[in-house]
Amino acid sequence: MIEEGQHSGRVLSHEFATPLQVVELLPGLTEHTLAQWRYRREGPPYRKLGARILYPIDLLDQWVEEHGHGDPDQQQ
């Protein structure tokens, strides 16, 4: 059993972003759009922990690569 103030040494396999952090990372996207995508079962993969919505960063990156347009190497 893990005592208070200690941890098992295990780490999560994902880093997570909140919906607000996702919209800060992806210009032009809104929290409302993310909510609509979740309702329609579209958009990037997410996890729901209680009432909290979290987006695994690695899966978000993958989703952007699969659904983005344009050349990511092209400088503006």
Contacts in CASP RR format, 6 or more apart in sequence:
PFRMAT RR
TARGET T0000
AUTHOR 0000-0000-0000
METHOD contacts of the structure
MODEL  1
MIEEGQHSGRVLSHEFATPLQVVELLPGLTEHTLAQWRYRREGPPYRKLG
ARILYPIDLLDQWVEEHGHGDPDQQQ
2 8 0 8 1.000
14 56 0 8 1.000
14 57 0 8 1.000
14 58 0 8 1.000
14 59 0 8 1.000
15 56 0 8 1.000
15 57 0 8 1.000
15 58 0 8 1.000
16 47 0 8 1.000
16 54 0 8 1.000
16 55 0 8 1.000
16 56 0 8 1.000
16 57 0 8 1.000
17 25 0 8 1.000
17 54 0 8 1.000
17 55 0 8 1.000
17 57 0 8 1.000
17 60 0 8 1.000
18 52 0 8 1.000
18 53 0 8 1.000
18 54 0 8 1.000
18 55 0 8 1.000
19 31 0 8 1.000
19 34 0 8 1.000
19 35 0 8 1.000
19 53 0 8 1.000
19 55 0 8 1.000
20 31 0 8 1.000
21 55 0 8 1.000
22 29 0 8 1.000
22 34 0 8 1.000
22 44 0 8 1.000
22 55 0 8 1.000
22 60 0 8 1.000
23 29 0 8 1.000
23 30 0 8 1.000
23 31 0 8 1.000
23 34 0 8 1.000
25 60 0 8 1.000
26 64 0 8 1.000
34 43 0 8 1.000
36 42 0 8 1.000
37 43 0 8 1.000
37 44 0 8 1.000
38 46 0 8 1.000
38 53 0 8 1.000
43 63 0 8 1.000
43 67 0 8 1.000
44 55 0 8 1.000
44 59 0 8 1.000
44 60 0 8 1.000
44 63 0 8 1.000
44 64 0 8 1.000
45 55 0 8 1.000
45 56 0 8 1.000
45 59 0 8 1.000
45 60 0 8 1.000
45 63 0 8 1.000
46 53 0 8 1.000
46 54 0 8 1.000
46 55 0 8 1.000
46 56 0 8 1.000
47 53 0 8 1.000
47 54 0 8 1.000
47 55 0 8 1.000
47 56 0 8 1.000
48 54 0 8 1.000
65 72 0 8 1.000
END
